[in-house]
Each structure stands twice: as structure tokens, then as C-alpha cells.
Amino acid sequence: MYGSQSSRLSASSRGRRSSTSVSAYTPTNHQNRASRLPASASRNSAMKISNDHARYSSVASSIVPSSAVRRMSSVFKTPAKQTGFKDTRNLTNRDVQSTMHHKIMDFLIAADYPQLNEKFIRAPTKSEFIRMFEFILTQLDNQYQFEGKIEEEMPLLMRNLGYPVALKPSTMQTIGASHTMPHLFGAITWLIDAINARITIVTFIRLNFLCQYVLFQIADKISPQDYLLASEDDSGEARSLMYGYTIRCYKALGDVPGRTVDPSDLETESERLLIILEEHDEIVATSGELNELEETLQKEWNELQKSAGDLGQLDTELAASREDYAKVKDYQDQMKKSLSGIEKALGENNIKLSGLERKMTELREDNAEKESIIANQKMSGETARQLRSQKTEFNNQTKQIQDAMTKIDKEIYDLRKAGFGEGITMRNQYTDFVRELGNIQRHFNAIDDSFEAVMQQHSPNEPNFLSFLDEIREHIKMAEKDVKSYWNELEEKDARLNEEINTISEQKEVLKNEFDKLQRSIEMKKHSQMLKREDWTEEIRKMQLELDVAQNELSVLHGAKNTKANSREQLAAMKKVYQMRKIAIQEAQFQLSHEISAKLDRVFEEWDHIQECRAQLRKTEKMLRDAFDKYISVPQQ
């Protein structure tokens, strides 16, 4: 929700959690409780200690010439008797190794290590381990550059940083081996815990300086009322949260003069800020889930509309199939009538043909009989001419009968050919009808297709096909019942989906009302924070009174010293002490001036970063509000 700022907060929270659990997997020497972390690069650069920061950085060097700096902290000391410490961690245990792998993985992910994967963490090569070790060291000192051999550099660096376990040369010679990597991962885990502890301390110190700097700037230039009600970032919501967080931190850390700093106060206020941000994130996540659910329901509704369109198309195809079936039935009736007429004409022609054949047979017999009579007896020429004319007439009649028979055979052939063609056409239409009926049944999830196989075995040209038509009609009626039941189920499902959409819309309205209530509660909290701001004039007056008391005490001490200045030896001793303290104060002032300059540089860098974060917050919040306005302006389905 808040871009880089939220990731920075999460990383810092992980750093706090890891720093509190250092003792679990980090060896600690009870004899040396002081911090072993090296000084920062900016501090060394301010003190003008090193001439080559790239090679002799604060990580790789433990040489500090100033005695005052040595007295200030033990971070530059090399722990004595490191070889006498015994590592109590069971590095060969798989659970301990898995924990170390996860800790290294989380640290590298938070630091944006490039090209990271689980295999790289569990079994890295020597070059990959060197690159990872150098990257982790740069998180401690960004000016450090790895040069030389890893076998020589890593033990020296870990010893200078205060790692209580000595890294053996044999271990450094076999980087990448399964028996070596647990010891190296143990050292890397200790280094990560040290970095997280340093980040926590440095963050706390920076935030303390930043709180004081920001609050004095506000007191001098900007009134709290103007700061809370600024209109740069949409009614001052982000500024109000950060302003309240800064006020509470300052009250917890700087309320009582001389109070020791307690990091738990800072963590408590940070957790409160994180809770508020997480509530915003939960609202955004809930809105996103509602949007996804609404999109899913919209997709289901579109699918139902598409299914309804397909169902209408199937109804159209079923009606067309019924029309085709009626046409086939009418055509079959016509074919039956034409076949009955053809059969009737064929029977009549057969009767005529049989009569003609019988008559022709009789004529042939009569002719043969007459020819035999003529051959056996003598006849006159007149009789012979009559017989020839009768024979010619008889031959003409026979030819006419033969022509008539040929014409009848041709008509019978044409009728059979037409009937055969009509049978083929009717069989093709019947096949199309069976296929369309099967497709409709399969679309409506008809599992039993045995009747379709039975229909494929029959043909409309069969003599008993009329009896099978009754079975087809019964099957079509059953299919109509299935279609009607399926249509009713779709209507019921559509009604249920409409009810679910209405329920989700009601839930959406309820969540919207809860969000409005939450916004109102946040505005009330901001108003209460504005009313509970501190009176800075009273704080300054208290500090001035404490300063006056300290000055009075100092004058009393000087008076006491003057009263005791009777002896020259005591006076000389006091002068000597005074000179020593003066020298120490000058050295401390010199060191403090450089430290303050370095810290101010870091404070200004952090202030610029905060400005960038604020700009990113305003941009992200504007995008979020636009998304909410867009979401609210969408019409209800």
C-alpha cells in the first residue's frame, strides 16, 4: 500500500526480531560482553584516519590511533583468547542448518540480492560464496571492497569483527564442501545478527536525532495546527500519522532529563504505527478480494448467458430436425403412394404381357398348324395369297406387341431407377437425422446411446420401417422431456446465482459502511492527537531551570575548591588535574564535533529520504483514493 516505505518498515521489523533472537544461533563470549562492531565509514572519514577507504575500510581495519576513541567504545578491540572459546552450536544438525539457511535467505531478500534462489544458499560454489560474503559486508560498510584471497581475508575480518570462533585454514581451503559449509554458514549467520543489531542501534540513534531536529524545526517555523491540517497530501492523513508517531517517540525518549534510552519505547510506538498501516492494508486487501469475487461472478454470469445462447441454438436445431423429420415422413408417404401406383401399373402390364404372350403362343400354334396343313395339302394360288397376307398382318401385330412390351420394360426400368434414387436420398436424409439427434443427446449429457446404434442399423427403405417410426417418435418425446428438465435446471441455477450476486452486493455495502466508520474513527483519533499536543514553551522553561540548577551547583563546587586551596601541593595537583581534564575535553570536543558533523550528514540524508518517502506516500495514497473512487463509481450489476 505504501510502496518502499512499507517494505522498509517490514525490513526494520525483521531486523528487530532477528536482533532479539541473536542468542539462539549466535555464539557469545560471556567474558567479552562489549560490542564488537566496527566503526562506520563516515566516522573514519570524519576523523581522517584512513587514506585509502576502498582498501582499508572500517570493516577490514582495527587500527585506531586516537586514544580518546579507544576509550569511548570497545568496538575496535580484538577479543583476546579467541581460540579458547568453544562453539556450543550443533552446526551438523539439519534443523540448525535449515534455520541458518532461512535467516541468510531472508537477509539477502531484504537487501535485494540479485539472482537469488534456494540452491544458491544451500550449496554455493566458491565464487558465489565470495560474492555473497562481499555483499553482506557492504551492508555493514558500503565502502568496503574485497581484494586478495578469501582464505586470508575472511578469518582476519571475522576476528577483527569479534567472531569468537576461529576459522581454520583447512576449512577455508575447502569452500563448497558439505563438511565445511555449516561452519562458514555459522560465521555468516553471526555476521548477519551483528548487522541487524547495528541497524537497530543506528536506527534508534538516527530517529532520536531526527525527532529532536524535526521537532525544533516545527517549533521554530511551523505550528502543529498548520502541520496537521496541511493540504499537500489529501487532508494531511499521512502527515498526521507520522507527526503523532514523532510526538509519542519524543515524549517517550526525551521527556525526563538524564533518562537512559529504552529501545522498547521506540518499538512500542513503531508497532502502533505498523498496526495502523496494517489496518489500511487489510481494508485494501478486502476491497481487492471483493473485486476479484465480483469479476468471478461476472465471468460465471457471462458463461450462463453463453450457455443460454447455445441452448437457444440447440432449440433451433431441434426444431429444424423436427421439420426435416416431417419432410422425410411426407416424402416417404409420397414414395409409398408412387411405389403402390408403380406396382399396380406393373401388375397390369404383367397381366397384359402374359395375355399377349398367351395370344402370341396361340397364334404361333395356329400358324404352325396351318403351315403343316398347307404343306400336307395342295392349295390354290388365291388361298396361298390370303395366307401370306394373313401372315404379314400377323407379323405386324406381333411387332406392335413386341414394341409395346419394350416400351413397358423401359417404363418399368425408369420407375425402378427413380425409386432407387429416391431411396438413396431418403437414406442420406435419415443418416443426417440420426447424426443430428445424436449430437443433441450428447449435448444434453445423454449417456445411453444404444438407441442411436439401433437407428443406424435400420434403413428407411426397409419394408417394416413404418413400425420402427413409432419407436423413433417415443424416443424423441423422451428427449424433449430431458431438454425441458435441463432448461428448468439452468433457470434454477440462474436464480441461485442472482441470489448470490444480491448477497455479495449487500456484503459489499456492509463493508463499505464499516470502511466509512473506520475512516471516521481515524479522523477522531487524529483530532484527539491534535488536542493532546505538548506545550513546548513549558518544556524549554524546565530545561532552563535545570540548567540554572546545574550552574549553581558548579559555582558551589568552585567555591568549595577555593576554600580548600590552602596548600600549594593541593593547588598544583588541582592545576594538573585541570590541565588533564582540559586536554581530555578538547579531544572530546574535537571528536564530538566530527561525530556531530557526520551524524548531521546522515540526518540530512535521512531527511531527504523521508521527503522522498512522503512524496511516494502521497502518490500511492492518491492512486488508492482514485481506485476507491473508481470502485465506488462502478454501477451495481
C-alpha positions, 0 to 999 in steps of 0.5 A, a space after each residue: 500500500 505504501 510502496 518502499 516505505 512499507 517494505 522498509 518498515 517490514 525490513 526494520 521489523 525483521 531486523 528487530 526480531 532477528 536482533 532479539 533472537 541473536 542468542 539462539 544461533 549466535 555464539 557469545 563470549 560471556 567474558 567479552 560482553 562489549 560490542 564488537 562492531 566496527 566503526 562506520 565509514 563516515 566516522 573514519 572519514 570524519 576523523 581522517 584516519 584512513 587514506 585509502 577507504 576502498 582498501 582499508 575500510 572500517 570493516 577490514 581495519 582495527 587500527 585506531 590511533 586516537 586514544 580518546 576513541 579507544 576509550 569511548 567504545 570497545 568496538 575496535 578491540 580484538 577479543 583476546 583468547 579467541 581460540 579458547 572459546 568453544 562453539 556450543 552450536 550443533 552446526 551438523 544438525 539439519 534443523 540448525 542448518 535449515 534455520 541458518 539457511 532461512 535467516 541468510 535467505 531472508 537477509 539477502 531478500 531484504 537487501 535485494 540480492 540479485 539472482 537469488 534462489 534456494 540452491 544458491 544458499 544451500 550449496 554455493 560454489 566458491 565464487 558465489 560464496 565470495 560474492 555473497 560474503 562481499 555483499 553482506 559486508 557492504 551492508 555493514 560498510 558500503 565502502 568496503 571492497 574485497 581484494 586478495 584471497 578469501 582464505 586470508 581475508 575472511 578469518 582476519 575480518 571475522 576476528 577483527 569483527 569479534 567472531 569468537 570462533 576461529 576459522 581454520 585454514 583447512 576449512 577455508 581451503 575447502 569452500 563448497 564442501 558439505 563438511 565445511 559449509 555449516 561452519 562458514 554458514 555459522 560465521 555468516 549467520 553471526 555476521 548477519 545478527 551483528 548487522 541487524 543489531 547495528 541497524 537497530 542501534 543506528 536506527 534508534 540513534 538516527 530517529 532520536 536525532 531526527 525527532 529532536 531536529 524535526 521537532 525544533 524545526 516545527 517549533 521554530 517555523 511551523 505550528 502543529 495546527 498548520 502541520 496537521 491540517 496541511 493540504 499537500 497530501 489529501 487532508 494531511 492523513 499521512 502527515 498526521 500519522 507520522 507527526 503523532 508517531 514523532 510526538 509519542 517517540 519524543 515524549 517517550 525518549 526525551 521527556 525526563 532529563 538524564 533518562 537512559 534510552 529504552 529501545 522498547 519505547 521506540 518499538 512500542 510506538 513503531 508497532 502502533 504505527 505498523 498496526 495502523 498501516 496494517 489496518 489500511 492494508 487489510 481494508 485494501 486487501 478486502 476491497 481487492 478480494 471483493 473485486 476479484 469475487 465480483 469479476 468471478 461472478 461476472 465471468 460465471 454470469 457471462 458463461 450462463 448467458 453463453 450457455 443460454 445462447 447455445 441452448 437457444 441454438 440447440 432449440 433451433 436445431 431441434 426444431 429444424 430436425 423436427 421439420 426435416 423429420 416431417 419432410 422425410 415422413 411426407 416424402 416417404 408417404 409420397 414414395 409409398 403412394 408412387 411405389 403402390 401406383 408403380 406396382 399396380 401399373 406393373 401388375 397390369 402390364 404383367 397381366 397384359 404381357 402374359 395375355 399377349 404372350 398367351 395370344 402370341 403362343 396361340 397364334 404361333 400354334 395356329 400358324 404352325 398348324 396351318 403351315 403343316 396343313 398347307 404343306 400336307 395339302 395342295 392349295 390354290 394360288 388365291 388361298 396361298 395369297 390370303 395366307 401370306 397376307 394373313 401372315 404379314 398382318 400377323 407379323 405386324 401385330 406381333 411387332 406392335 406387341 413386341 414394341 409395346 412390351 419394350 416400351 413397358 420394360 423401359 417404363 418399368 426400368 425408369 420407375 425402378 431407377 427413380 425409386 432407387 434414387 429416391 431411396 438413396 436420398 431418403 437414406 442420406 436424409 435419415 443418416 443426417 437425422 440420426 447424426 443430428 439427434 445424436 449430437 443433441 443427446 450428447 449435448 444434453 449429457 445423454 449417456 445411453 446411446 444404444 438407441 442411436 446404434 439401433 437407428 443406424 442399423 435400420 434403413 428407411 427403405 426397409 419394408 417394416 420401417 413404418 413400425 420402427 417410426 413409432 419407436 423413433 417418435 417415443 424416443 424423441 418425446 423422451 428427449 424433449 422431456 430431458 431438454 425441458 428438465 435441463 432448461 428448468 435446471 439452468 433457470 434454477 441455477 440462474 436464480 441461485 446465482 442472482 441470489 448470490 450476486 444480491 448477497 455479495 452486493 449487500 456484503 459489499 455495502 456492509 463493508 463499505 459502511 464499516 470502511 466509512 466508520 473506520 475512516 471516521 474513527 481515524 479522523 477522531 483519533 487524529 483530532 484527539 492527537 491534535 488536542 493532546 499536543 505538548 506545550 513546548 514553551 513549558 518544556 524549554 522553561 524546565 530545561 532552563 531551570 535545570 540548567 540554572 540548577 546545574 550552574 549553581 551547583 558548579 559555582 558551589 563546587 568552585 567555591 568549595 575548591 577555593 576554600 580548600 586551596 590552602 596548600 600549594 601541593 593541593 593547588 598544583 595537583 588541582 592545576 594538573 588535574 585541570 590541565 588533564 581534564 582540559 586536554 581530555 575535553 578538547 579531544 572530546 570536543 574535537 571528536 564530538 564535533 566530527 561525530 556531530 558533523 557526520 551524524 548531521 550528514 546522515 540526518 540530512 540524508 535521512 531527511 531527504 529520504 523521508 521527503 522522498 518517502 512522503 512524496 511516494 506516500 502521497 502518490 500511492 495514497 492518491 492512486 488508492 483514493 482514485 481506485 476507491 473512487 473508481 470502485 465506488 463509481 462502478 454501477 451495481 450489476 
